[in-house]
């Protein structure tokens, strides 16, 4: 049981929205190019990637800000970017998340970006664009002034140091001093081996490798390493030190002793951005008044959720709520969900280690072909979400005489089936938006489809999922049933005297 559970849930369900958090650090744009590897190039012994999908996400300090926004906090971001296409892409991501980037300084250096080329789920190449030059003295002074002023106006400050030049010793001193005078907690994610610049912060949050560099103690000598870290609390005038230990969880080191929170991940797909999630959740928790142990436990829970995703993906408020409030005893009527409730239900299942399967269709007149499809779906996972076309959607696809059964009745009938765990109506012609929102682990279609013709296959595969094609039952379809009924009606009409 999480300490301060009631208070934590109250914060997650709306309390975080009153909190304002400042993130200062190295902003980055993470790009992903996903494709299929089908052959080796005749020009050189390298794989040829057939491009299928491209997307971009906020990285570095910008990902910390995305995590805070995902928790519902008012988030202000400060750092540097260039005047280039990467900056425009990053601005669009931040604006959509509601993050205030007015404190970011536009420099003459390029926006830092990392482009990952992925074949299936294997990263083949990463291209980094960044300058090794220092930011100009004028830009540096401007950032120090903005950040130290804002540090007095927020509920928490995060210094996200990726060792790319934004977090200087001068900036650390100014921001930490301003925040301490205002009684605002400061949390640091370090990438340098010298922690002196972070002195006076509330906490520093290194991983084991970073802690080893700072202390000179090898990571395999864990007890000696943690003892050296314990001494840093007093040495650098910290309230506590937070050590992320990968599969071993998080160790909280305080003057009065340490506390260990075991790892919460059910299955690890990608640790990218997990540290950003930890420090963002810690910052929001401390800003909201949670005690240190509860803040660490909540951060650990959040990290366990994001490492089950592929790529740099921030935590979402509803995912933590779902993980803290498991449901039970769901009736058939409660299986019919709107989009928001479906998101929460799927997040709850995923946090519990369930495998999410998705299929879709009109399901106008239920027949044995439908039942077979749904039974096949359950072979691929533990929870089945059914996307159901609305009446208007069916009319556009199949004509004005369809559907025969209305959407509400169809939804209740499908929800009553034991194979189905959730039913979500969608009004579009395809379930693409629904698939992108729910991010199923397995996407299933029946019939003459191929993987490449299934709507949403790129999104599911890019996120580490898979697509399954199952055979249909020959001779059974709603269209054939309708034709048969119409023919029978015509015959009955002709036989009437």
N, C-alpha and C positions, 0 to 999 in steps of 0.2 A: 504494500500500500504506500502510495506517495505521501510524504509528509505535507501538511497543509493542503490536502486534496481539494477541499471545498473552496479555499481561497484561490488555488491555482486554476480551477475550473472557472471561477468567476472572472479571473483575469483573462483567460483564453476566450471566454464567451463575450467579451466586450471591454474589459478593463484595460487591455493593452492599447486600445484605441485612444485613450487619453494621454498616453505616454509619448514623449518626443525623444528620439535617440539620434545622436550625431555619430557618423562613421567617417573617420579620416584615414586615408591610406592610398595604396596603389590600385588604381582602377584598371580593369582589363576587359576586353571583349573575347569571349570564348566562342569560336566557330567550330561547327562539326560538319563534315562532308561524309555522308554514309553511302555506301554502294555495295555492289556484288563483285566478288573476285571470281572470274570465270576462266582466265588464261594468263600466261606470262607474255610480256611484251617481246616481240621479235627484235626490238631495237636494243634491249638490255635485259639482263636477268632480273626484272622487277615485275610485280603483279600489276595487271591492268584493272583499274576500278571502273566499273560501269556506274556512273553517278545516278543515284536514286533520290537522295534527299539532302537538303542543306538547311541548317538552322543555326541560330546564334543565341548565346545567353550571356548574362552579366557575369564577370569573373573577378577574382581578387576582392578588393574592398567593396566593389559594386555587388558582389554576391552576398557579402555580409549584409549589405543594405537590403537586398532582395529577401533574405531570410527574415529580417526585422519587419519588412512590409508584409511578408507572408503571415507573420504572427499578429498583424493588425496594428503595429506601431506606426506613429508618424515618424518618418525617417528622413534625415537630412544627410547628404553625402558631400564630402569635401576631398579634393585631390587634384589631379591633373589629367587632362586629355588634350589631344591635338585638334587641329581644324581639318578634319579629313572624313572619309566615308565611314571609317570605323567609329568615329565619334558620333556620327549621325545614327548609326545602328544602335549604339549603346544608349543614346538619348531616348530613342523610341522605346527600348525595353524598360528603361527607368520611368519614363512618363506613363507607360501603361500600368506600371506597378504603383503609381502615385508617389514616387520618391522625389523629394526636392533636391535638385542638383544645382541650384543657383550658386552654391559656394564652391563649385568646381572651377579651377583656373584653366583657361585655354592657353596652352603653351605653344612654343614653336616646334616642340618635339612631337613625334607621332603618338597617337593613341596606342597603348600596349595591346597587342592582340595575339592570341594563340589559335591556330587552325589545326584541328585534328582530322586526319583522313582515316576513316574506319571502313574496313572490309568485313561485312557481316558484323560481328561483335568484337573484332580484333583491331586495335589501333595499329596502323601501319607506319604513320609518319605524323610528326607535329612540326608545324612551321610557326616560329615566333617572330613577330615584328616589334622591335623596340629599339630605342637609342641608348647607347652607353654614356652619352653626355649628361652632365648635371643640368638640372633646371636652372634658369637664370636667377640671379640674386633678387631681381624685382619680383618675379613670379613666386619665389620662395617666401619673400617677406609678405606678399599679398596673402598666400595661403596661411601663414602663421597668424596673421591678423584676423582673418575670417574664422579660422578654426578656434582660436582662443576666445574670441568674442562669443561664438555660438556655444562653446563649452559651458558658459555661465547660464545659458537659456534653455538647457535640455535636462532630461531626467537621467541620462547615462551617456557615456562617450566610449566608443570603440576605436582603438588605434590598430588598424590592420596593416601590418608591416610585411610586405612581400619583398623587401630589399631591392626595390626598383627606384628609389630616390625620393619618394614623397615624404617618408617618415624620417626626418633629420633629428639630430640631438636638440637643436634649437626649437623645433616644433614640439617635440615631446615635452621639454621643460615648460614651454609656454602653456600648452594645453593642459598638462597635469596640474600645474600651479593654479590656473584659472578654475579648473573643475574642483579642486580640493577646497579652494576658497569659497566656492558656491555649494559645497557639500554634495557634489555630483560624483558617482562612481566612475572610474576609468578602467577599462579592461583592455589588455594588450595581447595581440597575437603576434609573437616575435618571429623574425627570420634571421636576425643577426645573432652572433655568438656573444656579444657584449650586452648584458642586460642593464648596464649602468644608466643608459639613456632613459630607461623606463622607471627609474627610481621614483617612489611616491605614488605609483598607480595603486588602484585597489587590488588588482590581480594581474598576473601574467599567465598566459595559457599556452605553454609549449607542448609539443609532442615529445616522445622519448628521444628522437634523433636531435631535435633542437635543444633539448635539455642536456644531452650528451656533449654537444658542441660548446654550450655555455659553461659546463662544469669540468669538462675534460675527462669525465668518467664514462667508460664504454657502456653501451646500452645493455649488454648481457649481464653486467654487474648491477642488477636492478636495485637491490637494497642499498648499496653504496651510493648509487645514482640518486635515489629518492632522499637519502640522508643529506647529500650535498644540496639537493633542491630545498629541503626543509630549512637549511641555514640561510637560503636566499630571502626567505620571508622577512627576517629581521635585517639582513644586510641591505636590502633595497626598500625597506620601509613599506612593505606590502601588508594588506589585510590577510591575504592568503595566496597560495599558488595553486593553479589548476593544471594538472598534468593529464593530457589525453594519451591513453595507452593502447590504442587500436583495439584488438579483440579482448584486451583485459579491462577495458572500461575507462573510468576517470578516477584519478586519485586527487583528493583535496588535501592540501598541506596547510595547516594553520599553526599558530604559536602554541595552542593548547593541545595539538595532536592532529593526526590525519584521519581521513574518512575515505573509504573505497566504495565506488558505485560500479558494479559489474556491467559489462557490455550488454545491450538490449537487442542487438540485431539478430533476426531469425536466419537471414541468408544475406551474404555480402556480395553485391554485384560491382560496386564502384565506390571507392572511398573519396573520390574527388569532391572537394567542397565540404566534407564532414566537419573539418575544423572551423570553417566559417559558420556552419549551423550551430556548433557548440557555443562559440563566443557570442553569437547573436541571441541565442536563447538565454544564456547566462545574463547578458546585458539587459534584456527585456525583463527577466525575472527579478533581478536586483533593483531595477528601476521601479518595478511594481511592488516592491516591499517584501518579496519572499525571502525566507531565511536562506543561508548559503547552501545548506544540505539539500533543501528542496530545489533550489536553482540548479544545482549540479545534477540531481536526479532527472529533472525535466530536460536539461541539456543532453543528458545521456540518452534519454528516450527519443529525443528529436534526432540525434545522430544515428540511432538504430533504424530510424525510418528512412533517412536519406541515403544511407549506404545500400539500401535495398533497391535503389534506382540506378539507372545508367546515366553517366554524365553529371555535370554540375547542375543539380536541381535543388532549389531551396525548399525548406520546410513550409508547410501550409498549416494555418491555424486549425482547420477542421481535422487534419490528420492527428494532431496531438489530442484534441477533444475525443476523437474516436478511440484512440489508444487508451485513454483514461476512463472511458465509459463504455465498456463492452455491453452489447445488447443480448437479450435472451428471449425465447418464447415468441418469435415473430410469427404472426398469423398470416393467412393468405392475403387478406386485405392490406396488411402492412407491407406486403412485398411490392405494391404499386407505388413507385417513387417519382418525385420530380427530380430535376437535375441536381439541385443542392443536396437533397436528402440522399440521392444515389452516390454522390461524391463522398459524403460522410460514411455511408454504409460500406462502400468499397474500401475507403481508408481504414475503417475498423477491421475489416477482414484481412487486409494486407498487413496491418500491424500485428495481427494474430497469426501470421504466417500462412494464410490461405492463398491458393492459386486462383486468380480471377479469369474466368472464361467468358467470352462475349460472342453472341450471334444475334442476328436480326432478321426481320421479315414482317410481312403483313398479317399472317396467321388469321386469315379471314374466316374460313371454315376449317376447323381443326380436323386433321385426318392422320392416318398412320404414318405418312411421310414426315409430318411434323414431329410426332412422338419419337420416331427413330432418330431424327436429327438431334433432338434435345437429349436423348439418352446417349448418343454419341458424344455430345458436348461434355457430358459429365465424366467421360473417360479421360479428359484432358486436364481436369482441375477439380477443385473442391467447391467452388462457388460459381454459379452460372447467372450472368446478367443477360436479359433478353431485351434488345431494342425493338420497339414496336412502332410501325408507321401509324401516324394519325389518319383520321378519315380523309382530310384534305390532301395529305401526301399520297394516299392510295388512289384518290380520284385522278390526280395528275399522272400517276404511273399507269393506271389500269382502266381509266375511263369513268364517265359519270355514273354508271350503274353499280360501281363498287365503292365502298365495301358493302357486303351483305349484312355483316354484324358491326355495330358501332364500336368506336375505340374503347369506351369505358367497359363495355361488356367483354370485348376481346381481352382487355388487360386483366380483368378479374378471372376469366377462364384460364388464361395462361399462368397467372399467379397461383392458381389452385393446384397446378401440377407439381409433383414432388421434385422433379428434376430442376425446376426453376427457382432461383433464390431472390431475384429482383426483376421487375418489369419497368422499363422506362420508355415513355412515349416520345417520339421525335417527329417534328413537323417538316423537316427538310426532305428532299428526295433521297438523300443517302444518310447513313449514320456517322459520317466522318467526324462531325463536331462532337458527337457523343463519344466516339472512340478516343478522340484526342483528350477529352475531359476525364474520362474514366481510366484510360491507360491500362487496358486489360493485358494479362500475361499471355493469353492465348486467344486468337481470333479464329472462329470456325465458320465455314460456309459449306453448303451442300450443292451438289449438281455438277455442272460442266465448267466450273470456275478453275482457273489456275491461280497460283499464289499471286502472280503479278497483276491479275485482274480483280482481285478482291479489294474493295474500297477500304482504305486505312491500313493496308499491309505495310507501307513504308513506315508509318508512325509506330506501329507495334514492333516491327523488327528493329527500328532504330533505338527503341527503348529496351531492347534485350528480349522481347517476346517472340512468339512464333505464330505462324498461320497454318491451320489444318484444314484440308479439304476432305469431306466425307461423301460417300456415294448417296444418291437419292433412291427412294423406293420407286421402282419403275411403275408408271401408270397412275400414280397418285399426285394430284395437284388440285388446288382450289379451282383453277380454270376448267379442268376436266370435269370436276364435280358440277360446276355451274352449267357447263354445256350439257351434261347428262340430265340434269334436272330440267333444263329448258327443253331438251328433246322429249323427255317424258311428258312434260306439260303439253307440248304440241300434239303428241300422240293421243293423250287423254282427251284433248279438245276435239280431235278428228273422230274419235270413237264415240263421242256423245251423240245421241239421237237428235 
